[in-house]
């Protein structure tokens, strides 16, 4: 992740992302909320449900990234 960030900061497109501070804030808050809720679910929902759910979320995310134009 750090290597990707370093390579990305050398590109001018990083300036575009930085100019959208609200986007960065929303993404950070969503990540924190998701980690918190996921931690709460560990004691309630079985691993056999949580892991496939995480896989589905990651597959959808990667598909959206690779097909973005």
Secondary structure, DSSP 4 states (H G I P E B T S, - for coil): -HHHHHHHHTSTHHHHHHT-HHHHHHHHHHHHHHHHHHHHHTTTS-HHHHHHHHHHHHHHHHHHHHT--
